[in-house]
Amino acid sequence: MHPILNIAIRAVRKGGNIIVQNYDSQKFGKEDIEKNKMFIKNIMYKTYRTISEIIHKAYPNHIILNQNEKYLLFKNDNNTTWIINELDGKNNFIKHFPHFCISIAVISKNHTEISVIYDPIRNDLFTAVKGQGSQLNGYRTRCSNINTLQYTTVAVNLPDYIHEKTSSYFEIYKKLILSGIFLRCTGSTVLDLAYVAAGRIDCFFDFNLEPNNFIAGKLQARESGCLISDFKGGHEHNNPHSGNLTSSPKFVRLITEKIRECHLL
């Protein structure tokens, strides 16, 4: 096993233990919004600190960031950077909806080399090493090879605010539903991308791209055979207000042909 991957797995499992231990230890209430926020903040701090300590002990010269810190601000081709998302799916966690995860992405020379995504509730470990494929619990994964829109499942990450393109998004939903597609909004972007890589979900639509959130899932998707495209079938981009879709090349072509006339760009 790649030595950095081994450390990433050890770190993410330790972080997962903290998440699970706190999952049922606090009852959240609608009237305790500030208390809920503080409880989540403390859990995320403990998780990040635990993961960081394991990484730093093995690689004291590497840069360690959490998902809220902008990678571009720390970008240095001579350093290896670890980006940690200590809890993706915070609202699910609060609601006791068991769909959330921890992720680690390792970037070297401006390329994502390693990705680890861990679902501590299901004990699902998704890993990817650049050029060596993606795995789920040690078994090779491939994205869905479906070649029709009917009876497929598409996960969507909705915009968190209303803007001028909202009506276009509604047009997209309408076209997809009328094509026989089942839409899902799960509340965990990173886990959605891992599910696409494993073939559990056929496609992922992101209308609200957060680049740091996308880094770990992007490598998983690519190594499973996915294509990452904009809504018109063009090359992947990082415009946070344009969105993208992730699926097999065949399915990307089917989707973009269906929604091209929605005039998103």
N, C-alpha and C positions, 0 to 999 in steps of 0.2 A: 504494500500500500504506500502511496505517496506520503512522505513524512509530514508535510503540511496538512494534508487531508486527515491524517490520523489525529493530529492535534485539534483540528477543526471539529471533528466528530466528538472527541473527548469533551471539548469545551461546550458544544451545543447540547450534549446530553446532560452535563452538569447544570447548565442553564435551564433545561427542561425540567429537571428535578425541582427546582425552585418554583417554576410556574405551576407544576402539578400540586405541590405541597400547599400552595396558596389558593388553588382553584375553588376549594370548598370551605376555606377557612373564614371567609367573610361573606355575609349576606348583604347584597347591594339593595338599596332602596331608592325609589324615585326622589324622595325628599332629601336624600343625602348626596347630592351631586358633587359638592366640594369634597366630601369625605371619600366618595368613590374615586375622584381624580387623584387624591393624595395616596390612597391605597394602591392604585395602579402605578403611580409614579414611584412609590417605594419598591414595589415588586420589580419594576423595570430597572431601577437603579441597582438592586441586589443582583439581578440576572446579568446585567451588563458588567458589573464589577467582577462577578465570578468568572464569566467568560474571558474578560480582559486579563485577569490574573493568570489564567492557564496559558493564554497566548503569549503574554509578556514573559512568563517564565521560560518558555521554549524559544521565543524569538524576541529578545529584549530590544532589538534595533528596528523592529517593524512598527509602522504607524497603525494605530487602532482608532477607528471612528465609529460612532453610532449612526443610525440611518438619518438622523436629523442634521448631521454635519455635512456640509457640501463637499463632496469628494474633490471637485475641481479646485477648491481653495487650497487643498493639500497635495495636489497632483505633483508628483516628482518621479520621473522615470527611473531614478536610481534607488527608490524605496519600494518595498512591498507594503501594501496597504490592506488592512482587514476592515470590512464594513459590516457592522453587526446591527441586525434588526431584532431587538430582544423580545418583542411581542407584536406580531402583525395580526390584527384582529382584536383590538382592545375592546370594542363594543360587544363582540361575541363573548369575550371572557367575562365581562361585567354581567351579561345576560345569562351566563351559564349555558351558552350555546357552544358545544365543543368543536369549534372549527377555528383554530388559530395556530400560529407556528412561530418558531425562531429561525432566523436565517443568518448565514455568514457567507460573505463573498471575499475572495482573496484576489487582489489585483497586483500584477507585477508587470513592469514596463508598459503600462497603459493597456494591458489586456487582462480580462478576468480569467484566471487560471483554474480556480476551484470554487465550487458552490456547494453549500450544505444547507438543506432545509429540513427542519425537524418538527414533526407534529407530536408533542409529548403526550397527548391524550390517547392517540391510536398507536403510539410508538412507531410511527412511520418515519424512516430516514431516507431522504432523497439526496443523492450526491451526484456531482458531475466534475470531471476533470477535462480541461480543454484538450480535444483531440482523442479522448479515450472513452467517450460516450457518457450516458447518464444511467443511474441505477436507483432502484427502490429496494431497500433492505437487502442489498447485495446482488440483486437480479437486474439484468439489463432491461432498460425501458425504451419503448419507441412510441412516438406520437400516433394518434389515430390515423388510419389509412382510409377513412370513409370517403366516398366519392359522390355523395348526394347531400342535399340540404335537409331532406325530410328525416325526422326522428333523430336529429342530432342535438347535442347539448352545448350551448355556448354560455360561458361565464362573462359577466359584464362588470366593469368597475365604473360606476356612475360618477358624473361630475359632482363635486360637493358644493357647487354654487350655480345659480342660473345665469346664463350669459346669452349672447346673440345666436349661438349655434344650437341652443336647446331644441328648437323646433326641428332642426335637421336630425338630431338624435332620436326624437320621437318618430320621425319618418323611417329611420333605420329600424327601430324596434318593430314598427308595423310591418315592414317588408320581411323581416326575419321571421316573425310569428306567422305571417301568412304563407311563408315558405315551408312551414312545418317544423321550425326550430324551437327548441325549449330553452328559454333564457333563465339564467341563474345569477343572482347577486349574493354571493356568499359572505362578503365582509372581510375576506383575506386575499388580497391581491397575490401575495407571494405563494400561498398554498394553491391558489387557482393555477398559477403558472406551473407549479410542480405537478398538478393533476393533468394539465395538458401534456406535459412531457411524458407522463406515465400512461397516457391514453384513456384516463378516466373522464376527461372533458375533451370535447372535440376541438374547441377554439376558445380563445380568450380575447375579448374586446376591452381596451383600456381607453376611456374618455378622459381620464384624470391622471395622466402619467406623472409619477414622482421618480426621477431617474435613480436615486439611491435605492428605492424600493424595488426597482425593476432589475437591478444588476444581478442578484443571485438567481432569480427566476429566468433571466435571459439566457444564461449559460446552460441551465437545465434544458430549456426548450430547444436551443440550437443543437445540443449534443444528442437529443432524441430524434432529430430530423425535422424540426419545425423551421418555418420561415417567419420572419418578423417583418411586417409590411405596414405602410400607411393605408388609409381607407380607400385609396385609389389604386392600390397594387404596386406602389412605388417602393423604393428602398427604405429601409428602416431609418428613422430620424429621432431626434430627442427634443422636439418642440413640445413643451408640456401642455399646450393648448390644442394640439392637433390630434393626438391619440394614435393608437396603432392596434393591430390585430396579430395574433400569434396562433399558427396552426400548421398543418402539413401544406406544402406548396399547392397541392391539388385543391384543398379546401379553401385556401386563401383566394385562389382564382375564382372559385364558385361564389364566394362571399362578395368579393369586390365587383364582380359582374352584376350582382344583385343590387348593391348599394351605391354604385358609382354616380348615379344621377341625383343623389341627395345633396350634392354641392356643399361638402363640408369644408373645402379648402378655398 
